[in-house]
Every structure is written in C-alpha cells, then in structure tokens.
Amino acid sequence: MGQLEEMQIFVRVVEAGSISRAAEQLGVAKSVVSRRLSALEKRLGSSLMQRTTRRLSLSDAGQQFYQRSLGIIDEVDQLNQDASCQEQTLTGSLHIAVPLSFGQAHLSSAFDAFMQLHPQLKLKVSLADSQHNLVAEGIDLALRIAELKDSSLKAKKITPINFALVASPAYLAKHGRPTKPEQLSQHQVLHYSLRSAASWQLSDNKGKVHQVAYQPHISANNGDFLQDLAIAGHGIAHTPSFIAWQAIAKGELEIVLPEYKLPALHAWAVYPNTRYLPHRSRVMIDFLAQRFGLNPYWDQALSQHLNRAKAD
C-alpha cells in the first residue's frame, strides 16, 4: 500500500472517530486499518494519535499530518477528476444521504435515470429524515429540506419545497372547515415531530402574518405516516406538496385555508466545506437541479388540479 492510501485511511479514522467505524466505511477489517495506522506511524517515526477504549485524540504531529493529508488527497482527487472529465465518464463511488419520504417518492426514479447515464459509477444511498454528520459518516453529499444553519457545510439549491395544510373530506365534514387561521387551534393536529415548534405561520393576501399555536393530537417523525392518518380522518396535517399532491388530486385530501400561504423551504445539496467537490458530486447536483427545477412536476400537477377545480 502506498503513502496516499495510508493518508486516506488515516483521514478516514480521524473523521469517523474510531478505527471500527472507519473500517466499516472503507469496507475492510478493523485489523487491516489498525495495521496500516501502525505501519504509517512506524514509517514516520512519530505517534499520530492516542488510542483509548472510548475515543481517539490526535497528537500535535497527528493534527499537522491530518491537515496536510487533506490538502494532498483533495489535490489528487481534483487531478483525477479533471482528467476523467475529458472522457465525461463518472467512475468511483458516491455516497449520498437523502430524506426518507422525498427519497422514496421522487429519488428512486431520478437515481435510475442518473445511473443509466453513468453506469460505471457506484452509488450508495442512505435514507433518513434525521441529519447525518457527513464527515464522520463518510458521506459525500446530502439532500436536506431545511433552513440551513450549519456553516461547516457548503450548499446549493436543488428545488423549492412548498407546504399546505390538508385534511380529509370526512374530517372536515365532521369537525367543520376552518375559515380563519385562529380556528386551527380548535382542531386535531397531526404534528411532524422533527419540527421543533408546535405552531404554524400563515400569511394572508395582504401580507399579514398569523401565528397559530396548537397542541398535537398525534405526533410522528415521518410525513407519509402523517398523511395516511390525515386521509383516515384523524386531523389536519402540515405537509409538503411533494407528499400530498397525488392524494389531493384523488380527492383523498383537501387543502385547508387555501387562500393563506405557508413559508416555503428548499431542498439543498450540501457537502463538507473543507473538501474539494468531486466531479461526480457536481454532476449529481446539476442533474437533480435540472430534473426538479424551480417549478417541480408535483407542484405543476397540483396547480393544474386546483385550477380545474376552480373552473368546475
């Protein structure tokens, strides 16, 4: 094994936080990683890290070696990617983390189309609504639907994410249809538990903002699960249009207070700030941004349905 491979293993151990997690991410045995680290330290004649049962800590020499290794690895990656760009062939592997509901509904077909274009690329997809530590988990790229606050990451917009309040016709017939935002607090609310605040913010056509607090009737950490409960008549849900558009078109759900607007978010492609963005990651970002665009197909279909309903 050459010096570059030793640097890559060392960097992965530092960022994963343990030899065992690094070995899992690299797809090799823990003993292999331990031997390579020992061989590297022996060759350098210096201890790079202190190993305990709970954590790894870098020595001064290890910290310096880590920073210099990052620069060298990124430079080699950029050199290789720039050369491969001449052939327009994507190789290597890409580990991408995506939100569960968005991934299941819209990304399997997108990734199918992407892999048809780039069959030599190896793709690993992790689906979860919780946010990953990209560096520690060895993730190259992640899609996040959020207001980004992590300054350690770089981000590029993929597509807007719009929201609506929805309920089933049966629920509205039984509990009444709200006509004003303040009436929402009197209803059964299906709460997405990964949202910290139990409140909604609605804007009327004059730009006035209405803040409505509520007590959750049912809480869950998955949007599809909450939509199923809304369809079954258990309450009003705050849901992204990329989940609800088909249920609305089928008449299983209706938009509550359609004349009011809810704050929108964006789907972002995020990646570590400290790293060179490989060509394969850039191509994936551009592909997804072009596929979904500023007016994604689910919003187009929903708008067409609502326009037909008004005409009728």
C-alpha positions as CSV (number, residue, x, y, z in Angstrom):
1,M,0.0,0.0,0.0
2,G,1.4,3.4,-1.0
3,Q,1.6,6.6,1.0
4,L,-1.6,8.1,-0.5
5,E,-3.6,5.1,0.6
6,E,-2.1,5.3,4.1
7,M,-3.1,9.0,4.2
8,Q,-6.7,8.1,3.1
9,I,-7.0,5.5,5.8
10,F,-5.6,7.9,8.5
11,V,-8.0,10.7,7.4
12,R,-11.0,8.3,7.5
13,V,-10.1,7.2,11.0
14,V,-9.8,10.7,12.2
15,E,-13.1,11.8,10.7
16,A,-15.0,8.6,11.7
17,G,-13.8,9.0,15.2
18,S,-12.9,5.3,15.6
19,I,-11.0,2.6,13.9
20,S,-14.0,0.3,13.8
21,R,-16.3,2.9,12.1
22,A,-13.5,3.8,9.6
23,A,-13.1,0.1,8.8
24,E,-16.8,-0.2,8.2
25,Q,-16.9,2.8,5.9
26,L,-13.9,1.6,4.0
27,G,-15.2,-2.0,3.7
28,V,-12.2,-3.7,5.3
29,A,-11.5,-5.5,8.5
30,K,-10.7,-3.5,11.7
31,S,-7.4,-5.3,12.0
32,V,-6.4,-4.1,8.5
33,V,-6.9,-0.5,9.5
34,S,-5.0,-0.9,12.8
35,R,-2.0,-2.5,11.0
36,R,-1.9,0.3,8.4
37,L,-2.0,3.0,11.1
38,S,0.8,1.3,13.0
39,A,2.8,0.9,9.8
40,L,2.3,4.6,9.0
41,E,3.4,5.7,12.5
42,K,6.4,3.4,12.3
43,R,7.4,4.8,8.9
44,L,7.1,8.4,10.1
45,G,8.8,7.7,13.4
46,S,6.0,9.6,15.2
47,S,2.8,8.8,17.2
48,L,-0.1,10.4,15.3
49,M,-2.9,9.6,17.7
50,Q,-3.7,8.4,21.2
51,R,-6.0,5.4,21.2
52,T,-8.3,4.7,24.2
53,T,-11.4,2.5,24.5
54,R,-13.7,5.5,24.1
55,R,-12.0,7.9,21.7
56,L,-9.1,8.8,19.5
57,S,-7.2,12.1,20.1
58,L,-4.6,13.5,17.7
59,S,-1.1,14.4,18.8
60,D,0.4,17.7,17.6
61,A,2.2,15.7,14.8
62,G,-1.1,13.9,14.0
63,Q,-3.0,17.2,13.7
64,Q,-0.4,18.6,11.3
65,F,-0.3,15.4,9.3
66,Y,-4.1,15.3,9.1
67,Q,-4.3,18.9,7.7
68,R,-1.5,18.3,5.2
69,S,-3.0,14.9,4.1
70,L,-6.4,16.6,3.4
71,G,-4.7,19.0,1.0
72,I,-2.8,16.3,-0.8
73,I,-5.8,13.9,-1.1
74,D,-8.0,16.7,-2.4
75,E,-5.4,17.8,-4.9
76,V,-5.0,14.2,-6.2
77,D,-8.8,13.9,-6.4
78,Q,-9.1,17.1,-8.3
79,L,-6.3,16.0,-10.7
80,N,-8.0,12.6,-11.3
81,Q,-11.4,14.2,-11.8
82,D,-10.2,16.9,-14.1
83,A,-8.5,14.2,-16.2
84,S,-11.6,11.9,-16.2
85,C,-13.8,14.9,-17.2
86,Q,-12.2,14.8,-20.6
87,E,-13.9,11.5,-21.2
88,Q,-17.2,12.5,-19.4
89,T,-17.2,9.2,-17.7
90,L,-18.1,9.0,-14.0
91,T,-16.2,6.4,-12.0
92,G,-15.6,5.7,-8.4
93,S,-18.3,5.8,-5.7
94,L,-20.8,8.4,-4.5
95,H,-22.4,8.1,-1.0
96,I,-25.5,10.4,-0.8
97,A,-27.9,10.8,2.1
98,V,-31.5,11.8,1.4
99,P,-34.7,12.4,3.3
100,L,-36.8,9.3,3.6
101,S,-40.2,10.4,2.2
102,F,-38.6,12.6,-0.6
103,G,-36.2,9.8,-1.5
104,Q,-38.9,7.1,-1.7
105,A,-41.3,9.3,-3.7
106,H,-39.0,11.1,-6.1
107,L,-35.4,10.0,-6.0
108,S,-35.5,6.3,-6.9
109,S,-36.6,7.2,-10.5
110,A,-34.1,10.1,-10.5
111,F,-31.2,7.9,-9.5
112,D,-32.4,5.3,-12.0
113,A,-32.1,7.9,-14.8
114,F,-28.7,9.1,-13.4
115,M,-27.2,5.6,-13.3
116,Q,-28.5,4.9,-16.9
117,L,-26.3,7.8,-17.9
118,H,-23.3,6.8,-15.7
119,P,-23.3,3.0,-15.4
120,Q,-19.7,2.8,-14.2
121,L,-20.4,4.9,-11.0
122,K,-21.1,3.1,-7.8
123,L,-23.9,4.7,-5.8
124,K,-24.7,4.3,-2.1
125,V,-27.9,5.9,-0.8
126,S,-28.8,6.4,2.9
127,L,-32.4,7.3,3.6
128,A,-33.4,9.0,6.8
129,D,-35.2,12.2,8.0
130,S,-32.6,12.8,10.7
131,Q,-29.5,14.7,9.6
132,H,-26.2,13.0,9.2
133,N,-22.7,14.1,10.2
134,L,-21.3,14.0,6.7
135,V,-17.6,14.0,7.6
136,A,-17.8,11.4,10.4
137,E,-20.0,9.1,8.4
138,G,-18.0,9.3,5.2
139,I,-20.9,10.8,3.2
140,D,-20.0,12.7,0.0
141,L,-23.3,14.6,-0.5
142,A,-26.6,15.0,1.2
143,L,-30.0,16.5,0.3
144,R,-31.6,18.4,3.1
145,I,-35.0,20.1,3.3
146,A,-34.4,22.8,5.9
147,E,-33.3,26.3,6.8
148,L,-29.6,25.7,6.7
149,K,-27.7,26.7,9.8
150,D,-24.5,24.6,9.7
151,S,-21.7,26.9,8.5
152,S,-19.3,24.0,8.2
153,L,-21.2,22.9,5.1
154,K,-21.4,24.3,1.6
155,A,-24.8,24.1,-0.1
156,K,-26.5,24.5,-3.5
157,K,-30.3,24.9,-4.1
158,I,-32.0,22.0,-5.8
159,T,-35.7,22.9,-5.8
160,P,-38.3,24.8,-3.8
161,I,-40.4,22.9,-1.3
162,N,-43.9,24.2,-0.7
163,F,-46.3,23.2,2.0
164,A,-50.1,23.0,2.6
165,L,-52.5,22.3,5.5
166,V,-54.5,19.3,4.5
167,A,-57.3,17.2,5.9
168,S,-59.7,14.5,4.6
169,P,-63.2,15.4,3.4
170,A,-64.6,13.2,6.2
171,Y,-62.7,15.0,8.9
172,L,-63.8,18.4,7.6
173,A,-67.4,17.3,7.4
174,K,-67.3,16.1,11.0
175,H,-65.3,18.8,12.6
176,G,-66.0,21.8,10.4
177,R,-63.9,23.6,7.9
178,P,-61.7,26.4,9.3
179,T,-62.3,29.8,7.7
180,K,-59.7,31.8,9.7
181,P,-56.2,30.8,11.0
182,E,-57.2,31.3,14.7
183,Q,-59.7,28.5,14.3
184,L,-57.0,26.0,13.6
185,S,-56.1,25.7,17.3
186,Q,-59.5,24.2,17.9
187,H,-58.8,21.2,15.6
188,Q,-57.0,17.9,15.9
189,V,-53.4,18.5,14.6
190,L,-51.1,15.8,13.1
191,H,-47.6,17.1,14.1
192,Y,-44.3,16.4,12.4
193,S,-42.1,15.8,15.4
194,L,-38.9,16.8,13.7
195,R,-40.3,20.4,13.6
196,S,-39.4,21.9,17.0
197,A,-42.2,24.4,17.2
198,A,-45.8,23.3,17.6
199,S,-47.1,26.2,15.6
200,W,-48.0,27.3,12.1
201,Q,-47.3,30.6,10.4
202,L,-49.8,31.7,7.7
203,S,-49.8,34.8,5.5
204,D,-52.9,36.3,4.1
205,N,-53.2,38.1,0.7
206,K,-52.4,41.4,2.3
207,G,-49.1,40.1,3.7
208,K,-50.3,39.9,7.3
209,V,-48.7,37.0,9.2
210,H,-50.9,34.9,11.5
211,Q,-49.1,32.7,14.1
212,V,-51.2,29.7,15.3
213,A,-50.0,27.6,18.2
214,Y,-51.6,24.1,18.7
215,Q,-51.5,21.0,20.9
216,P,-50.6,17.9,18.8
217,H,-53.2,15.3,18.6
218,I,-50.8,12.8,17.0
219,S,-47.0,13.2,16.5
220,A,-44.8,11.3,14.2
221,N,-41.4,11.7,12.6
222,N,-42.5,10.7,9.1
223,G,-44.6,12.7,6.6
224,D,-46.0,9.7,4.8
225,F,-47.2,8.2,8.1
226,L,-48.9,11.5,9.0
227,Q,-50.5,11.7,5.5
228,D,-52.0,8.3,5.9
229,L,-53.5,9.4,9.3
230,A,-54.9,12.6,7.7
231,I,-56.5,10.5,4.9
232,A,-58.1,8.3,7.6
233,G,-59.7,11.4,9.2
234,H,-57.5,11.9,12.3
235,G,-56.8,15.6,11.8
236,I,-55.1,18.4,9.9
237,A,-51.5,17.9,8.8
238,H,-48.9,20.4,7.6
239,T,-47.4,18.5,4.7
240,P,-45.0,19.2,1.8
241,S,-46.6,19.3,-1.6
242,F,-44.2,16.6,-2.9
243,I,-46.0,14.2,-0.5
244,A,-49.6,15.4,-0.7
245,W,-50.1,16.2,-4.4
246,Q,-51.5,12.9,-5.5
247,A,-53.8,12.5,-2.5
248,I,-55.2,15.9,-3.2
249,A,-55.7,15.1,-6.9
250,K,-57.5,11.9,-5.9
251,G,-59.8,13.8,-3.5
252,E,-58.5,11.9,-0.5
253,L,-57.3,15.2,1.0
254,E,-58.4,18.8,0.7
255,I,-56.3,21.9,1.3
256,V,-57.4,23.8,4.4
257,L,-57.3,27.6,4.2
258,P,-56.0,27.6,0.6
259,E,-56.1,31.4,0.4
260,Y,-53.3,31.6,3.0
261,K,-49.7,30.9,2.3
262,L,-47.2,28.8,4.4
263,P,-43.5,29.5,4.5
264,A,-41.6,27.5,1.8
265,L,-38.2,25.8,2.2
266,H,-35.7,24.5,-0.3
267,A,-34.2,21.1,-1.0
268,W,-30.4,21.7,-0.7
269,A,-27.4,19.7,-1.8
270,V,-24.9,20.0,1.0
271,Y,-21.3,18.8,1.2
272,P,-18.4,19.4,3.6
273,N,-16.9,22.8,3.5
274,T,-13.3,21.5,3.9
275,R,-13.2,19.4,0.9
276,Y,-12.9,19.7,-2.9
277,L,-16.2,18.8,-4.5
278,P,-15.5,15.8,-6.8
279,H,-16.8,16.0,-10.4
280,R,-19.2,13.1,-9.8
281,S,-20.8,15.1,-6.9
282,R,-21.1,18.2,-9.1
283,V,-22.7,16.2,-11.9
284,M,-25.2,14.7,-9.5
285,I,-26.1,18.2,-8.1
286,D,-26.6,19.6,-11.6
287,F,-28.7,16.6,-12.7
288,L,-31.1,16.9,-9.7
289,A,-31.4,20.7,-10.0
290,Q,-32.3,20.3,-13.7
291,R,-34.6,17.4,-13.2
292,F,-36.8,19.1,-10.5
293,G,-36.2,22.8,-11.3
294,L,-37.8,25.9,-9.9
295,N,-41.3,24.5,-10.5
296,P,-41.1,20.8,-9.8
297,Y,-43.5,18.4,-11.5
298,W,-45.6,17.7,-8.4
299,D,-46.3,21.5,-7.9
300,Q,-47.2,21.8,-11.6
301,A,-49.6,18.8,-11.3
302,L,-51.1,20.3,-8.1
303,S,-51.6,23.7,-9.7
304,Q,-53.3,22.2,-12.7
305,H,-55.7,20.2,-10.5
306,L,-56.6,23.2,-8.4
307,N,-57.2,25.3,-11.5
308,R,-59.5,22.7,-12.9
309,A,-61.4,22.5,-9.6
310,K,-61.9,26.3,-9.6
311,A,-63.2,26.1,-13.2
312,D,-65.7,23.5,-12.3
